[in-house]
Amino acid sequence: MADGTESPRISPSPPGAAAGAPPGSGPASGEDAYLERRTLRRGSAGPLLLTGLGVAYVVSGDFSGWNFGLAEGGFGGLAIAAVLMGLMYTCMVFALAELAAILPTAGGGYGFARRALGTWGGFLTGTAILIEYVLAPAAISIFIGDYVESLGLFGLESGWPVYLACFVIFIGIHLWGVGEALRFSLIVTAVAVAALLIFAFGALTDFHSGSLDDIPVDHSALGASSWLPFGLLGIWSAFPFGMWFFLGVEGVPLAAEETRDPARTLPKAMAWSVGILLVLALLTFLAATGARGAHAVQGAGNPLVEALQPDGHATTLSRIVNYAGLAGLVASFFSLIYAGSRQLFALSRAGYLPRFLSLTSRRKAPYLGLLVPGALGFALAAATGDGARMLNVAVFGATISYALMSLSHIVLRRREPGLHRPYRTPGGVLTSSVAFVLACSALVATFLVDKDAAFIALGVYAVALAYFALYSRHRLVAAAPEEEFAALAEAEAELSRD
């Protein structure tokens, strides 16, 4: 290979077999057998299910988490941070839509980076995405447990039985089949979105602009004011919390191999998803802070309910929103499990991770790709109970992947301008460059919020990179779709040079 790795082979092929042998030969038979046990159900998802998936990844962030950014930047600081992060996600989604139309594989961001940045870039991106999609469900299972306890459901208390029930029930639905799983996700997401709209309507009737900037000003901070009570640095510190309105929407391309007509469907679904999320972010942020005050909701575990209960007493509307918050958490938990399993499946199928993890069942579900991260997530949730820390680690991984995926778009536009692009990013390289710069800024901001979480993520990264450097990069699978795309690009480049 051009990047210095050994020529990849799959284990069923005899030694010395060529990766591109014609069908019917020994190597091709081995490749066929290998891939036959690692196929997903084609054509299961259309635009509606994929749009629902994109919103489901994120919707729990509207119900809680974003409000902690008020303690970092105040209303003005978090508002600016949310606008910049919204811009980052919008630009990145348009760039990823182009890449997804070019490379419609289950690898998603890893596949894009593999084509543009080589095997190291692919692995770095895929690992960062895995960190996000393995740790985020573990964190959300803890939040679901807290909701179940606060609502007094089933007489359960927050703890490992609730976490276990989450993983067992929802992984079971995924094992049933992707079509059934995405339809379930769409229904739960629709409930959560409807509740957010009802909340906004109710809260905005009690909106007071003077409540927005009621956090005491730290006059020692540079540029501090009532709108920026913690100064200009507070804007930067609020970046990770501004991300909570959009975190995860970039996972839509992971459904590419299970999508009908992905080159047309994926860009459309991604655009609709980010559009819906931008509207929900604006309504939720303004309604919650304007109805109750930024100071009152900045530390609340359930800020929307807090905004609807100025005297501390539950109302019919606050109860509805409280139950809907649980639906939002379930939607995000469920969809993030899906995303993590597909990323693990793709990395394993290509040999970057142990190959057995990409085996699929008779219903074409990557059962080990679901069970192994699920077991790990449950163990982390039960052992630590620290959902906030795990989410901060997930955000760190996400920002790395955002920078690398945006860079992949820039590299492919520069290096392969003649590549067939069924969909083209509005603004081209300028759009992905904006996303890249903002992603790098958000990555640095994670150190301002939680240094320990950032260093935990770096430690996981170091272990994964050692595994890749010493073992798996020499055992990649040439027949995997992402590797075939890269090999074809290299061959075309060689021909053009000749």
N, C-alpha and C positions, 0 to 999 in steps of 0.2 A: 504493500500500500504506500501511497505517497507520503503518509504521515509517519512512516518508520515502523509501523507494527507489522507483525507477520501476516502473510496472506491468510485471511480467516477461512476456516473450514468447519463444517458441522460434523459432529461425531459419527453419525451413521455413514458418512462417506468414507471410502477407502483412502488410505494415506496417499497423498500426492494428487488427489483428484482436483480437477479444475473447478472453480466456483461456478463458472458459466457454462458447464457442459450441457449439451442439448438434451431435450426431454427423451426419456426412454433409456438413457445410459445409466450406469450404476450410480454415479454421484447424484444425478437428478432424482432417481428413485429414492435415494436417501434423503434428499432435500424435501421431496414431496411427503414422505412419511413423517419427517420432522415437523413440517408446517401443518400437516393434517391434524396433528394432535394439539395444535396451537392456533386455532382459528376462532374468530368471534362470529356472532350471528349477524349476517349482512342485512342491510336495509330495514333495520328495526326502528330507526328514529327519523322523523321528519322535522320541519321547521318549528312546529308548535312544541314538541317534546324537547327539542334542543334549546329553544328559548326558555322554556321552563327550567331546564337543567342549569342554564347560565344564571338565572335569577335565584334558583335554589341554593347554589353554592354560597351565595352572599347574604341572603335575606335575614339570617339570624343576626348579622352585624347591625341591622337597623334597630333591632330590639334592645341591644345592650352592647357595651364595649366602646363605642365611639365616644360616649360621654366622658370617659376618663381623659380624653384629650382636652377637655375644658380646664382640667387642673394643670395642664402643661402650657396651654396657650391662651386660655380665656375664650370668650365667644369669637372675637376677631381673629385670634391666632388659629383656632380650629377651623373657622370658616375659610380662611385663606389656604390652610393646609388641605382642607377637603376639596376646594376648587382646584388646587394644583394636582392633587392625587386623582381627582376626577379627570383632569386633562391627561395625566399620565396613562390612566387605564383606557381612556377613549383612543388616544394615539396608538397605544400598544395593541388594542383589540383590532383596529383597522390594519395594523401591520401584520398581526397574526392571521387575520382573515385572508390576506394575500398568500401567506405561507401555507395555510391550511388548504387552500385551493390548489396549490402546487404539489404539496406532499400530504395527501389525505390518508395518513396512517395513525394507528393508535398511539404512536410515540409522541404526538403533539409537539410541545416545545423542545423535547429532546431530539426528535427527528429533524426539526428545523435547524437546530444548532449543529447536529451531526453533519448535515449537508453543507452548512456554511463554515463551520469552525473545526471540522474534523472530529476524530474519535474523542479526543480530550474535551473539546468543547461540548460535544454531545453528552458525555458522562457528567461533566460539571453541571450542566443544565438539568439533566434528568435527576441527579442526586438532590439538587436544590428543590426541585418540584416534589420529589418524594418526601423530603423533610417537611414541607408544607402540608402535604396531603395525608401523611401518617400522623403527625402530631395534632393537627387541627381537629380531627374527629375525636381524638382522646380528650382534648380540652373541652369540646362541646358536650361530650358525654357527662362530664362533671357538671356543666351548667344545666344539662337536662335533669340530673339528679337533684340539683338545688331547686329547680322549678317544681319538680314532683313533690319534694318535701314541703315547699312553701305553699303549694296548692292543696296539700293534704290528700293527694290522690292515692287510692288503693291502700292507705295506711302505711305507705312506704316511707322510709327515711333515706336521705342522700347517703350513698356509700356504694360499695362494690356490687351488691345485688342489682342496683339500678343500672350501673355501668354494664354489667354482664348482660342484663336483659336487652339493653340498647344494641349491643354488638350482635347478640344471638338472633334477635328478631329481624333486624334490618339487613344483616348479612344473609340471613335465610331468604329474604325477599330477592336479594341480588342473585343468589344461587338459583332461584326459580327461573329467572330469565331477564334479559336486559329490557325487553319491551314492557314487561310487567313492572319492573323496577322504575323505569322512567315515567310510566303512567301514574304510579303511586306518588312519585316525587312531584309530578305536576299538580296533583290534587292537593297535597299538603301545602305546596308553595302557593297555590291560588288562595287557600284559606288565610295564609299568613299575609299575603299582599292585600287581600280585602280588608283584613284587620288593620293594617297600616293606614289604608285610606280612610277607614272609619275613625281611627285615632286622630289623624290629621284634621279631619272635619270637626271633630269634637273639641280638640285642643285649640285650634285656630279661632274658635268662637270666644276664647278667653285670652287671646293674644295681647300682650303689652310690650311694646318696643323697649320700655325702660327696664324690663326684666332681663334683657339680653346681656347687658354689661354690668351686672351687679356683683361680680367677683372683686374683692378688694385688690387694689393696685399695689404691686411691689415696686416702689419708687426707686429702688436701687438697680433695677433692671434697665438696660439700654433700650430707649424708645418706649418705655412703659406709658400706658394710658388706660382709660377705662375700657377701651376696646381691645387693647393689648396689655392686660394687667401684668404679664410676665415678660414684656418686652419683645423685641424682634426675635430673639433666640427661641421664644415660646412657639413661634410659627413652625420652626424646624422640628422642635421636640414633638409637636402635634402631628407630624407627618404619618407616623405609624397608625394613629387613631383615625386620621382622615381616610386611610386605606380600608378601614373596616366596612365602609359603605360599599366597597367594590371587590374586596379580597376574594379571589377564587374564580371570578368570571372568565379568566384566561384559560380555564380548564375545558371549555367547550370543545376545542379541537381533539381532545382525547377520545371523543366519540366518533371520530372520522370513519373508522372501519365498520361501524354499525349504523351509518347514516345513508339514507337514500340520496343519490346525486350530491355527494359532499362538496364538490367544487362550487355548486350554486347554493346549497342549503346552509353550509357552515357560515359563510360571510353574512348571509341574511339573518340567521339566528343570533350571531354574535352582536350585530348592530342593534337588533331589537333588545337583546338582553341588557347591553350597556345603556341604551336609552331609557329603559324602564328603571334601571338602578339609579340613574342620575335624577330622575323625577322623584323617586322614593327618598333618596338622600336629602334633597332639598326640602321636601315636605316634612320629613321626620325631624330634621335638625331644627328648622325654624319653629315648628309647632311645639316641640318639647321644651326648648329653651324659652320661647316667648310666653308659654302658658304658665310655667312654674318658676322660671328664672334659672340662669346658668349655674348659679351658686348651689341651688337646691338639688339639681340633677347631676352635678359633676362627679359625685362619688356613689351614685345609686346603682345597685346591681340590676335594677329594673327601671330605667329612667322614664320609660313611657308611662308606666303605671304611676310612678312618682309625680309625673306631670299632670295626671288626671285626678290626683288626690291631694289638693292643697291643704286640707285640714286633717289628712292622715286617715280618713275613713273611705272604705271601698265604695265605689259606685258601680252601677250596672255596666257602664262603659269600661271602667278600669278592670272589671272582672273579665270582660270579653277580651280585652287586650292582653291580660295576663295569660289566659288560656291560649290565645293566638301566639304569644311569645314562645310557648312550648312547641306549637306547630312550626314556627320559624326555625327553632333549634333543631327539630327533627328533620326538616327539609334540608338544612345545611349539612347536618351529620350524615344523612342518607346519601346525598349527592357527593360529598367529599370522599366517602368510602368508595363510591364508584370511580371517582377520578384517581384515587390512589391505586386501586387495583389495576386500572388500565395503564398507568405509567409503569408500575412494577411489571406488568405483563410484557410491555414493549421492550423494556430494558433487559428482561430475562430472555425473551425470544431471540434477541440479537446477541446474547452472550455476555452482556455487560454485568449481569447478575446471574446467580446460579440458574441454569436452564429449566430445572424442574418447576420453578415458580411460574412458568408460562403455560403449563399444561391446562387444557380446558376440558370441561365436562361434556356429557352428551347434549346438554342444553346450551353448549357453547359459552359457558361462563368460566372465567379464569379462577377456579375454585381456590387454588393455593394463593393466588394473588389477592383474594379476598380474606382468606382465613389467617394467613401469616401476619399481615399488617393489623388485622383485627385483634389477634391475640396479643401482639405487641402494644397496640393502643390500649386495650383493656388493662394490661399489666402496668403500664405507665399511669393510667388514671387511678387504679386501685392503690398503687404504691405511693404516689405523690399527692394526689388530690389537689394539685396546683395547676388549675386550668389556665390562669393568667400567664404563668411562666411558659407553659407549653405553647400558648398562642404567640407569645413573643418570639419563641424559637421558630415557630412556623412562619411568622412575618419575615424574619431574617432570611430564611431559605427562599421565601417568595421574592424578595427584592433582588437577590442574586439572579434568580431565574429570569426576572423581568429585564434586567440589564443585558443578560446574554441573549435572550430571545430578540430584543430590540436590535442588538448588535448584529444578529444573524440576518435580519431583514436588510440592514444597511450593507452588509458584506455581499449578500446575494444580488442586490440591486447593482452594486459596483462591479462585481466579478462576472455575473451572468446576466447582462442586460437583455440578451435575446431569448432568455428562458420564457417558455409559454406561460402566461399568467392569466388564467380565466377571470380573476378578479384583481384589480390593481388598487393599492392603497391611495386614498386621496392625499395629495401632498407629497407622496413618495418618500424619499429619504428624509426630508425635513420632518415629517410626521414621526418616523421611528427615532430620529435623533432627539426630538423633544422627549419622547418616552425614555430613551436611554439616559439622558441627563437627569431627569427627575427620578428615575429608578436608582441611580447612583447616589443621589441626594437622600433618598429614603433609606438606602442601605446604611449610610453614615448615621442617619437619625436614630436607627435602632440602638446604637451604642449610647445615645443620649438618654434613652428611656430605660433600658435594661441591659447593662453590660454583661451580666451573668448569662442571660439567655443568648446573647450574641456569641459568647465564647463557648457555650455548650454546643451551639450549632456548628461553630468552627471545628470543635473536637470531633463531632460526628462526620463532618466533611473530611477531616484528616484521615480517619479510619477508612472511609469509603475510598478515598483516593489511593491509599496504600494498597488496598485490595485490587483496584483497577491497574495500578502501575506494576504490581508484582505478579498478577495472575490473569485477570480476565481480559486485558487488552490484547493478549496473545491468543485468545480463544473466541474471537468474535464469529458470528454466524453470517456468512456471505449471503445466504438466501433470505435473510430477514428483510422486509420491505425497506427499512431505513438504510440498510447497508447496500441494497441493490440500487437505490436511488443515488447514493454516493458513488458507487462503482461506475454507474452509467455516466455520471457527470465527469469523473476522471477520464473515462474512455473518450468522451466527446472532446474534452480539453486536449488530450493527446492528439486526436485527429486534427483538431484545428491548428495545433502547433506544427504538425507535419505539413 
